[in-house]
Amino acid sequence: MALDFETGPEEALTRMQRAGARYLATLLSAGAEGVTSDRDAWLDTAAELGHWAAELRDGLAEVNRGLGIASGREAILLYLRRHVGTPVPATALAGVSGIAEWARRVRELRVESGWPIESGTTRDDLPYDHYRLTDDEPDTDLADRWRVAKSARNLKKPDGSNASGRARLLHYLKEISPRQADKEQLAYVANIQEWPRRLRELEEEGWQIVSNVDDPSLPPGSYRLPTLEMRPPRVREAIKLRYKILDRDNRTCQDCGRTPAQGVSLQIHHVLPVHKGGKNDEENLITLCIQCHGGRHALMGGTPKDELLNPEYEADLRDA
């Protein structure tokens, strides 16, 4: 197919390279005493490079149109669908789109059309500047959760004033329960920087908010509310202590060394059982994965549970 463009990507790239070469020549000839002139020369060169960078993008967009790709958004989707399941760098998406606002187009694909595109914004285990399409079909549930998120972000109090970030988060999680929410959706709904702290406060109030620490099937950075029933008030202090032990042990099983990223859920265990005089002291509490926890209780029977969140667990085992 013959493509017709005035200044195509090859010519624009060549001019950028020439401008950079001119700057390097200036820098080498200036010597140690030419710091000011070097800076001025660089600013002039950088301005020229910016011009040709814009022209390069225009050339890339024109090539896309010549190949029947109608928009930068379509180019991004086509490229991601060729690399399903593989993280791709942001620079690649910027290149294939041929537009400066490529990141907004990626967001539109997720929010408006439900394409399951992950990034460091949605997951804790991806680099911030990489994106990954997890499936070759749009996710209608993802699009629906974003629709609910938009409504939750605008939640009002009875007097008409804006609801707090914590109230918006709880409203959103309850509306989509038991489905999960990623951290981009939660940050969008809360519209505050410290939204993770608000989630912890909700859990301390008794709301059973689950992360991949508790459910390894959840992606890192995602949360869900599996039930609308609250835990009893007595659990509040236990939850605070549980977070303290998890953080102290780096959210790692102290027996096998595995983490939720390796597909295990974590629980808190009493080294000396409560029915034998063990206390809820930090020295008597450790983090174990569910398998290692089960191993420690192998002779006691039953399915292991987090002993801070379920204080009746050891009592049930003792009475069995």
Secondary structure by P-SEA (a helix, b strand, c coil): cbbbbcccaaaaaaaaaaaaaaaaaaaaaaccccaaaaaaaaaaaaaaaaaaaaaaaaaaaaaaaaaccccaaaaaaaaaaacccccccaaaaaaaacccaaaaaaaaaccccccccccccccccccccccccccccccaaaaaaaaaaaaaaaccccccccccaaaaaaaaaaaaccccccaaaaaaaacccaaaaaaaaaaaacccccccccccccccccccccccccccccaaaaaaaaaaaaaaacccccccccccccbbbbbbbcccccccccccccccbbbbcaaaaaaaaccccccccccccccaaaaaaaac
